[in-house]
Structure formats: C-alpha cells, structure tokens
Amino acid sequence: MTTAPPPRTDFLAVHSVDEFVFGVPDLETARHFYTSFGLDVREEGAALALYTHGHPHRWARILQTPEKRLLWLSLGIHTADLPRFEQHLAARGIARVAAPPNADADGIWIEGPDALPLQLRVADKSSPSQPAPREYPAENHNCGRSPSRSQAQTVRPLHLSHILLFSADVDRARSFYEDVLGFRLSDKSGSVIAFMHSPHGSDHHLVALAQSHGGGLHHSSWCVPSMDAVGLGTQQMVAAGYVQGWGIGRHVLGSNYFRYVRDPWGSYAEYSYDIDFVAAGNTWPAADHPGEDALYVWGPALPEDFVTNFELPHLAK
C-alpha cells in the first residue's frame, strides 16, 4: 500500500477500521479457517492475530469466548484529531465507557450502536489510500495466457477492505457513524442496508450495516488483486473443507467481484476484487437503491440464511 496523503483538517472523521476484535469458542478452528483463507495468523498473548502476509498492520484479533461474538472495534484517527474528537464528543453528550476485558485502555472508548464498544485511537491510516490493484490476463500474443493449475500459488489477500455489521436499526446506526464519527454515506437500500466510507479516502465502504434484530459481525472483506484470485481462493477454501458460501458474483453497490466463505460460526470472510474507491475529500453520489440492487447484479442465488445473525438467539417465527 502507498503512503497515505496528509491528514485533512476541513472535516473530522475516523480514517480506518484499525482493528476488529471478536470471540469464538474454538481458537484452533479459527486458526485453520483463517490460515486456509490465506491470512498470516499469529499467536499474541491469549489471542489469535490476523495479518496479511508482508503487511505490518494487525487487522483483527480473535479471543476465546463461549459463543461467537463481535467484541469491539478500534477506529483509527489522526493525532491532530484526538483533541478535536474529545471536544466533539463532549459537545454531543457522548458518554465514555470502560474498555472491555483484554482491550487496551488508550484512546477514547464510547458505546456505539447496538451496545458495541468503540475505541477511537491515534493510528496510522490503514484503510486504502488509492484504488485496489487490478491485474488482468496478458494481451493475446499467440501463447496461452491462463495461469497453470500445476503452478497455482496460495491466494493471500492484500489488506482488509471493509466489515459489515448487523444492526437492529440501520438508520439510527448510520446516523451515529455519520454524525459522531464522520463517516459518509456511499449508498443504501431503504432501511435494510447502508454502506459508508471515510472522507479521508477508503473503499466504497469501510463499514456497512445490515438489518437484523441486534448487533454482530456479518463478514470481513479482504482485497485480492484479480478475478483469478477470487476463483483460486474459492477453490483453496473448498480444498480445506469450507464449501459453504456465496459467489462467485458481482455486487452492484461497490461494484466488486466476490466470493463469501462461510466460517464455522455462520459469518463470512470475503475475497473481494475491484471495489469502487472514494478518494480523500471526494463526494460520492450516494443514492437509495431498489432492493434488487442491494446485493448483486449476477451470481448464484443468495443462500436462504445469508443475512441471518447467528450471534443472537434465534427468534421463533
């Protein structure tokens, strides 16, 4: 990734999802899933830490908990914005909360939508500062252009693109992320789903929200550089035993090609290629889209339980 542009001072906003932290009941199963997915999984204290190979940033941590649960988000802000956020939060009457167990107490801790603890901390910008790489097959020069199956390499994602969170009230949660944290709406479909970017520059969505009966983590999305990588990643996960998922397909909102791989706890990791990008300070033409455009333009039928939030007790119909 290239060096981030100098911080903007004409607005106040989070610049990155610095880290997302969740718990699962079996760390060894999580290690196998994310290693198979192509991430660099490391032991750090009592947690598994998720890195991408060759990149210094820690994107996520996984702790052992009785059930799968999103525990907190750490959101990156620029150094100069720390006192500005202190004043901004105080002016809006946003109360501080204690850091959760196993979390660092530095920065500013507040309660976000759906009672999710949020940490605002000074950090280098880790969200993309330019469009994701796009690798294409070579031009036709009287030779085969496909990669060789016999020489196929393990797919290793480049960086975290975004996360999608469940929310009991998408409109209310979106207002919080916009008004309190400075995110901007990219696109939405009614009150069912909303996509938000950082005005400091990020992919089409850095955080997205989907309607549920409570909070939780639906998926994390990881950038890969080609359609071949999406296909090979799909094959890689099937070989590792992870057959369930959705895709290959293409989204309308964000434009990216995708394959979602279902983890053992009902949430997903996504291989994402060629997502739309919003440069720092640019205004994206946000719109409210019909439901048929909320998920995909082509691909296999949506799994029946794709948007089920398995972090919460099942509600009888």
C-alpha positions in Angstrom: 0.0 0.0 0.0 1.2 3.5 -0.7 1.8 6.2 1.8 -1.4 7.9 3.0 -2.0 11.5 2.0 -1.5 14.3 4.6 -4.4 14.5 7.1 -7.3 16.8 6.1 -8.4 19.4 8.6 -11.5 20.6 6.9 -13.6 17.8 8.4 -13.5 15.5 11.4 -13.7 11.8 10.7 -12.3 8.3 11.5 -9.8 7.3 8.8 -9.7 3.5 9.3 -11.1 0.4 10.9 -7.8 -0.1 12.8 -8.8 -3.4 14.2 -11.9 -5.5 14.8 -12.0 -8.0 17.6 -14.3 -10.9 18.0 -14.6 -14.1 20.0 -15.2 -17.7 19.1 -15.4 -20.9 21.2 -12.5 -22.7 19.4 -9.3 -20.9 18.5 -7.8 -23.8 16.7 -10.7 -24.0 14.4 -10.4 -20.3 13.8 -6.7 -20.7 13.1 -7.4 -23.3 10.5 -10.1 -21.3 8.8 -8.2 -18.0 8.5 -4.9 -19.7 7.6 -6.7 -21.6 4.9 -8.2 -18.3 3.7 -4.6 -17.0 3.2 -4.1 -14.8 6.2 -1.0 -14.7 8.4 -2.4 -16.0 11.7 -0.2 -15.4 14.7 -0.5 -16.1 18.4 -0.3 -12.9 20.5 -1.0 -13.5 24.2 -4.3 -15.2 24.6 -5.5 -14.1 21.1 -5.0 -15.1 17.5 -4.0 -12.0 15.5 -4.9 -11.7 11.8 -2.3 -10.1 9.5 -2.0 -10.2 5.7 1.3 -11.6 4.5 4.0 -9.0 4.1 2.0 -6.2 5.7 2.8 -4.9 9.2 -0.7 -4.0 10.2 -2.7 -6.2 12.6 -6.2 -6.2 11.2 -8.1 -8.3 13.8 -7.8 -10.4 16.9 -9.8 -13.4 17.9 -10.3 -14.3 21.6 -11.8 -17.4 23.0 -15.4 -16.9 24.2 -18.3 -19.3 24.9 -20.1 -18.2 21.7 -19.1 -16.3 18.6 -19.4 -12.6 19.3 -18.2 -9.3 18.0 -16.4 -7.7 21.0 -15.3 -4.3 19.9 -14.0 -2.1 17.1 -10.9 0.1 17.2 -11.2 3.0 14.8 -8.1 4.9 13.7 -7.9 8.7 13.9 -5.1 11.2 13.2 -3.1 12.6 16.0 -4.3 16.2 15.5 -7.9 14.9 15.6 -7.7 13.5 19.1 -8.5 16.8 20.9 -11.0 17.7 18.2 -12.8 14.4 18.9 -12.7 15.0 22.6 -14.5 18.3 22.1 -16.9 16.9 19.5 -18.0 14.0 21.7 -18.4 16.2 24.7 -20.5 18.7 22.7 -22.8 15.9 21.6 -23.1 14.4 25.1 -21.5 11.1 24.1 -20.5 9.3 27.3 -17.3 7.4 27.9 -17.3 3.7 28.7 -14.7 1.5 30.2 -12.5 -0.6 27.9 -13.7 -4.2 27.6 -11.6 -7.0 29.2 -8.5 -7.8 27.1 -8.6 -4.4 25.4 -6.1 -1.5 25.6 -7.5 1.4 27.6 -5.8 4.1 25.5 -7.7 6.5 23.3 -11.4 7.2 23.7 -13.9 4.5 24.5 -17.6 5.1 23.8 -20.6 2.9 23.3 -21.7 2.6 19.7 -24.9 1.4 18.1 -26.2 -1.9 19.3 -24.1 -1.5 22.5 -20.9 -2.2 20.6 -17.8 -0.8 22.4 -15.9 1.6 20.1 -12.3 2.7 20.6 -11.1 5.9 18.9 -7.3 5.7 18.9 -4.4 7.5 17.2 -3.1 5.2 14.5 -1.5 5.3 11.1 -4.0 5.2 8.3 -4.5 1.5 7.2 -7.6 1.9 5.0 -6.7 2.1 1.3 -5.5 5.5 0.0 -5.8 4.5 -3.6 -7.9 2.1 -5.7 -7.1 -1.6 -5.2 -4.7 -3.2 -7.7 -6.3 -4.7 -10.8 -4.4 -7.5 -12.5 -5.7 -8.7 -15.9 -4.6 -11.5 -18.2 -1.9 -10.6 -20.6 -2.8 -9.4 -24.1 -3.1 -12.2 -26.7 0.4 -12.8 -28.2 0.0 -16.3 -29.7 0.5 -18.1 -26.4 -1.6 -19.3 -23.5 -2.4 -16.6 -21.0 -4.1 -18.7 -18.2 -2.1 -19.4 -15.1 -1.1 -23.0 -14.7 -3.0 -25.1 -12.3 0.1 -27.1 -11.6 1.9 -23.9 -10.5 -1.0 -22.1 -8.8 0.1 -20.3 -5.6 -1.8 -19.9 -2.4 -4.1 -16.9 -2.5 -3.0 -14.4 0.1 -5.2 -11.3 0.5 -3.5 -7.9 0.4 -5.4 -5.9 3.1 -8.8 -5.6 4.9 -11.3 -3.7 2.7 -14.3 -3.4 5.0 -16.5 -5.0 7.6 -20.3 -5.4 7.6 -22.1 -5.2 10.9 -25.6 -6.2 11.8 -27.8 -3.6 13.5 -31.3 -3.6 15.0 -31.8 -0.1 13.5 -29.8 0.6 10.4 -31.0 4.2 10.0 -30.2 5.1 13.6 -26.8 3.4 13.5 -25.9 5.1 10.2 -26.7 8.5 11.7 -24.4 7.7 14.6 -21.5 6.7 12.4 -22.0 9.8 10.2 -22.8 12.4 12.9 -20.5 11.2 15.7 -17.6 9.5 13.8 -17.6 11.4 10.5 -18.3 8.6 8.1 -20.2 9.4 4.9 -22.9 7.5 3.1 -21.9 5.8 -0.1 -25.2 4.0 -0.9 -28.1 2.4 0.8 -31.3 0.4 0.1 -34.1 1.7 2.3 -33.5 0.9 5.9 -32.2 -2.6 5.2 -28.6 -2.0 4.3 -26.2 1.0 4.2 -22.6 1.5 3.0 -20.3 4.1 4.4 -16.8 5.4 3.5 -14.2 7.6 5.2 -13.8 11.1 3.8 -10.1 10.6 4.4 -10.2 8.1 1.5 -11.3 4.5 1.5 -13.0 1.8 -0.5 -16.7 2.4 -1.3 -17.5 1.1 2.1 -15.2 0.8 5.1 -18.2 0.0 7.3 -21.6 -1.4 6.2 -24.7 -2.1 8.2 -27.4 -4.7 7.6 -30.8 -5.1 9.3 -31.1 -7.7 12.0 -32.6 -8.0 15.5 -29.4 -6.9 17.1 -25.7 -6.3 16.6 -23.0 -8.6 15.3 -20.3 -9.2 12.6 -21.7 -10.5 9.3 -18.4 -10.5 7.4 -14.9 -9.2 6.9 -13.8 -8.4 3.4 -10.3 -8.8 2.1 -8.8 -7.4 -1.1 -7.3 -9.7 -3.7 -5.8 -8.4 -7.0 -7.6 -10.4 -9.7 -10.6 -12.4 -10.7 -8.3 -15.4 -10.8 -7.5 -14.8 -7.1 -11.2 -14.9 -6.3 -11.6 -18.2 -8.2 -8.5 -19.7 -6.8 -9.4 -18.6 -3.3 -12.8 -20.3 -3.7 -11.0 -23.5 -4.8 -8.5 -23.2 -2.0 -11.2 -23.0 0.7 -13.2 -25.9 -0.8 -10.0 -28.0 -0.6 -9.6 -27.0 3.0 -13.2 -28.2 3.8 -15.0 -24.9 3.6 -17.6 -25.5 0.9 -20.5 -23.3 2.1 -20.6 -19.7 1.0 -21.9 -17.4 -1.8 -20.5 -16.5 -5.1 -18.6 -16.1 -7.3 -20.7 -13.0 -8.3 -20.6 -9.2 -8.7 -22.1 -6.6 -6.4 -24.0 -3.6 -7.7 -23.1 -1.3 -4.7 -19.4 -1.2 -4.5 -19.0 -3.0 -7.9 -16.7 -5.6 -6.6 -16.5 -9.2 -7.6 -16.9 -11.6 -4.6 -16.8 -14.9 -3.0 -18.0 -15.2 0.6 -16.8 -18.2 2.5 -18.8 -19.3 5.5 -16.9 -19.8 8.7 -17.9 -22.5 11.3 -20.0 -19.9 13.3 -22.2 -18.7 10.5 -20.4 -15.5 9.5 -18.2 -15.0 6.4 -14.8 -13.9 5.1 -15.0 -12.4 1.6 -12.5 -12.4 -1.2 -13.1 -9.0 -2.9 -11.7 -7.8 -6.2 -12.0 -4.4 -7.9 -14.2 -2.5 -5.4 -15.1 1.2 -6.1 -12.9 3.7 -4.3 -13.6 7.2 -2.9 -10.6 9.4 -2.8 -9.9 11.8 0.1 -12.3 14.7 0.0 -14.3 13.5 -2.9 -18.1 13.5 -2.8 -19.6 10.1 -3.8 -23.1 10.3 -5.5 -24.9 8.5 -2.7 -28.3 7.1 -3.6 -31.2 5.0 -2.2 -31.3 1.9 -4.4 -34.1 -0.7 -5.0 -33.8 -3.9 -3.1 -32.9 -6.0 -6.1 -29.7 -3.9 -6.4 -28.7 -4.1 -2.8 -26.7 -7.4 -3.1 -25.7 -8.4 -6.6 -26.0 -8.0 -10.3 -25.1 -11.6 -11.2 -24.1 -14.7 -9.4 -25.7 -17.8 -7.8 -28.9 -17.4 -5.8 -28.5 -15.9 -2.3 -28.3 -18.6 0.4 -31.5 -18.6 2.4 -29.7 -17.8 5.7 -27.0 -15.4 4.2 -28.2 -12.4 6.3 -29.0 -14.4 9.4 -27.3 -13.1 12.6 -26.1 -16.2 14.4 -24.6 -14.1 17.2 -28.1 -13.7 18.7 -30.6 -16.2 19.9 -32.9 -17.4 17.1 -36.3 -15.8 17.3 -39.2 -18.1 16.7 -41.3 -17.2 13.7 
